[in-house]
Amino acid sequence: MLDWLAPRVAGYKQPKKLLIWDALPKSAYGKVTRKMIRDELIACNQWQQAVC
């Protein structure tokens, strides 16, 4: 996906890492819970590693 994106987007707009999730955690109202995503990324040490 990053190879496809490279010629279409300026270098400073390209993501350094790309994480693909099967499903995002949602609240009872159907909204994506960003706090739960952040907590999972921190728990997996995702800020430093590309794969958990």
Summary of the structure (lengths in Angstrom):
residues: 52
radius of gyration: 13.8
end to end distance: 18.8
largest distance: 39.7
contacts: 73
relative contact order: 0.12
helix: 33%
strand: 4%
